[in-house]
Amino acid sequence: MRQQKPCAVCTVCGHVSYSLNLINGPCGRMVGSKRCRGVNGSRLNSDDWAECEGCAGSGSTNGSKL
């Protein structure tokens, strides 16, 4: 099943977000025991994301989430 395209990505760790209200806000991902210091940058343009061959847009391959 194909996933929706993310609307934001962290400027430091690359974690993606699907919530518009998180754009320009702090990344909430924990890296080790500390919170990531990145910011969720907008990725709303149609050419910001490309479907990868490994998962065909599903977000997982061989049962492992990407």
FENQUIBEL-V53380 format. One line per field, one symbol per residue. burial: 1 if it has 16 or more other C-alpha atoms within 10 Angstrom, else 0. A space follows every 10 residues. Layout:
burial = ???
This chain:
burial = 0000111111 1010111000 0110011110 0000010111 1110000000 0000101010 000000
